[in-house]
Each structure stands twice: as structure tokens, then as C-alpha cells.
Amino acid sequence: LASHAKKLGESLKFLEKAARSSKDAVKQSNAQQEALRRRLLEVMRKVEIVRCMGQPTTSAEGESRQRLGEIARQAGFVGTSLADLEERGRQQARTWRMRGATMESQQQQQSSRSSEVGLREQDKVELFQVLNEQRLGMERLGHIVKKEVRDVGILKEELEKASSGRAKALPPPGAAIFGGR
């Protein structure tokens, strides 16, 4: 039993020593990783500064800017078209409500005068359902277009920030870009 306890004690000492050396190795690798992270960020910053120093934009950046402008124009067109359609839908709904009220009063007058009936009730219900579905569809479309117009506005703002930020990020002529290294 004493020899077994001695072996366990030796194993414990060995494991403690291995744990300390592993802990030290982990600390060193964490420090190395943090140093590499900082160096990477520094290099990325320097690359961005050099990139912004009056360098012409790449063809992909120009194409993206043109594409964004086209999307913004299309979204504006869709927005105005949708606003026009929404207004037409409102006017049509008002007109149908007015016609419905007028038709009801006329039917009441006609039914009192004669037994003639205009539209059957089933036709009225079907017509109302179709018009209501169209109205709901137009409302959904309106919400979608409003979100798209909002998103395009955000993209335009970001593009303007990026292009104006490029001009502001230029260092003065002759300035040390790489921190004198």
C-alpha cells in the first residue's frame, strides 16, 4: 500500500509539473495569437490607408456604384408607382363604397316600387371578396416596396459615407503612412 501511495504521489507531482508547463504553453500561445491579431489589424489599417490615397477605384467598385444607382432609380420608380396605385386603390374603394351605398338606396327605392332586383346577393358577396383581396394585395405590395425603398436609402447613405470618408481619410502629403517603420 505504501509503494502504491508513493507511485501515486510521484504521478501527482509529474501531472502537476505537466499541467504547469501546459498552462505556460497556453499562455504563450495566447500572447502570440493576440500579437498576431494586433499585427493583422495594423496591416489591414495600413493597406486601407494606402488604398485610399488617391488610388483609382477598381472596375468592380465602379460597377457596384452604377448598379446601386440603377437599383435606387428603379426603387424610386416603383415607390412612386406604388404610391399612385395605392391612391388609385383608395379612390376605387371610396367609389365602390359610394356606389354600394347608392345601389342599396336605389334597390330599396326600386324594391318598394317594383319587384325588380339588380345584382343577386351572391354576386355582391363575390364582388366584395374580389375587391377586398385586391385591396389587401395592394397593401402588402405597398409595405414591401416601402421596405425596399428604405433599404435602398440605407445603402445610398452608406455609399455616400464611404465615398466622403475616402476623401477625409487621406493623410497630408509627405506624411509617414507606416508609422515610420
C-alpha positions in Angstrom: 0.0 0.0 0.0 2.9 2.3 0.8 4.5 1.7 -2.5 1.2 2.3 -4.3 0.8 5.6 -2.4 4.4 6.6 -3.3 3.7 5.9 -7.0 0.5 8.0 -6.8 2.4 10.8 -5.2 5.1 10.7 -7.9 2.4 10.6 -10.6 0.7 13.6 -8.9 3.9 15.5 -8.9 4.6 14.6 -12.6 1.0 15.6 -13.6 1.3 18.9 -11.7 4.5 19.7 -13.5 3.0 18.8 -16.8 -0.1 21.0 -16.1 2.2 23.9 -15.2 4.2 23.6 -18.4 0.9 23.2 -20.4 -0.5 26.3 -18.7 2.6 28.2 -19.6 2.5 27.0 -23.2 -1.2 28.1 -23.4 -0.4 31.5 -22.0 2.5 31.9 -24.5 0.3 30.8 -27.5 -2.5 33.1 -26.4 0.0 36.0 -26.2 1.4 35.1 -29.6 -2.1 34.9 -31.1 -3.0 38.3 -29.6 0.2 39.8 -31.0 -0.6 38.3 -34.4 -4.2 39.7 -34.2 -2.9 43.2 -33.4 -0.4 43.0 -36.3 -3.0 41.8 -38.7 -5.3 44.8 -37.8 -2.3 47.2 -38.1 -1.5 45.8 -41.6 -5.2 46.0 -42.6 -5.3 49.6 -41.5 -2.2 50.5 -43.5 -3.5 48.7 -46.6 -6.7 50.7 -46.3 -4.8 54.0 -45.9 -2.7 53.2 -49.0 -5.8 52.2 -50.9 -7.5 55.5 -50.1 -4.5 57.6 -51.1 -6.0 58.8 -54.4 -5.8 55.4 -55.9 -8.4 54.9 -58.6 -11.4 52.8 -57.7 -11.5 49.3 -59.2 -13.8 48.4 -62.0 -15.8 46.3 -59.6 -16.3 49.3 -57.3 -17.5 51.4 -60.2 -19.8 48.7 -61.4 -21.2 48.3 -57.9 -21.8 52.0 -57.6 -23.6 52.1 -61.0 -25.6 49.0 -60.1 -26.6 50.6 -56.8 -27.6 53.8 -58.6 -29.8 51.8 -61.0 -31.4 49.9 -58.2 -32.1 53.2 -56.4 -33.7 54.7 -59.5 -35.8 51.6 -60.0 -36.9 51.6 -56.4 -37.8 55.2 -56.7 -39.9 54.5 -59.8 -41.5 51.5 -58.0 -42.2 53.7 -55.0 -43.9 56.4 -57.0 -45.8 53.8 -59.0 -46.9 52.1 -55.8 -48.0 55.4 -54.2 -50.0 56.1 -57.3 -51.5 52.6 -57.2 -52.3 53.0 -53.5 -54.1 56.3 -54.2 -56.0 54.8 -57.0 -57.0 51.9 -54.8 -58.2 54.2 -52.1 -60.2 56.2 -54.7 -61.6 53.0 -56.1 -62.6 51.8 -52.7 -64.3 55.1 -52.0 -66.1 54.9 -55.3 -67.2 51.3 -54.7 -68.5 52.3 -51.2 -70.3 55.2 -52.7 -71.7 53.0 -55.5 -72.7 50.4 -52.9 -74.5 52.9 -50.8 -76.1 54.4 -53.9 -77.1 50.9 -55.2 -78.6 50.0 -51.8 -80.7 53.1 -51.7 -81.7 52.6 -55.3 -82.5 49.0 -54.7 -84.6 49.9 -51.7 -86.4 52.5 -53.8 -86.9 50.0 -56.7 -88.0 47.2 -54.4 -90.6 49.5 -53.0 -91.7 50.5 -56.5 -91.3 47.1 -58.2 -90.1 43.6 -57.6 -87.1 44.0 -59.9 -83.7 43.1 -58.3 -80.3 44.3 -59.6 -77.4 42.1 -58.5 -78.0 38.9 -56.6 -76.7 38.8 -53.1 -74.2 36.0 -54.1 -72.8 38.3 -56.8 -72.4 41.1 -54.4 -70.6 38.9 -51.9 -68.2 37.6 -54.6 -67.6 41.1 -55.9 -66.8 42.3 -52.4 -64.4 39.4 -51.8 -62.5 40.0 -55.0 -62.2 43.7 -54.3 -61.1 43.1 -50.7 -58.5 40.6 -51.8 -57.2 43.2 -54.3 -57.0 45.8 -51.6 -55.1 43.5 -49.3 -52.7 42.6 -52.0 -52.1 46.2 -52.8 -51.4 46.9 -49.1 -48.9 44.0 -48.9 -47.2 45.2 -52.0 -47.1 48.7 -50.6 -45.4 47.5 -47.4 -42.8 45.5 -49.4 -42.0 48.5 -51.6 -41.7 50.8 -48.6 -39.2 48.4 -47.0 -37.2 48.1 -50.3 -37.1 51.9 -50.7 -35.9 52.2 -47.1 -33.2 49.6 -47.7 -32.0 51.4 -50.8 -31.9 54.6 -48.9 -29.7 53.0 -46.3 -27.4 51.7 -49.0 -27.2 55.1 -50.6 -26.3 56.7 -47.2 -23.6 54.1 -46.6 -22.2 54.6 -50.1 -22.1 58.4 -49.6 -20.4 57.9 -46.2 -17.9 55.6 -47.8 -17.1 58.0 -50.7 -17.0 61.0 -48.4 -15.0 59.1 -45.8 -12.4 58.2 -48.5 -11.7 61.9 -49.1 -11.4 62.6 -45.4 -9.1 59.6 -44.7 -6.3 60.9 -47.0 -3.2 61.8 -45.0 -1.4 65.0 -45.7 1.2 64.8 -48.5 4.5 63.5 -47.2 3.0 62.0 -44.1 4.5 58.8 -42.8 2.0 56.2 -43.6 3.5 53.2 -41.9 4.3 54.9 -38.6 8.0 55.5 -39.5 8.8 51.7 -39.7 
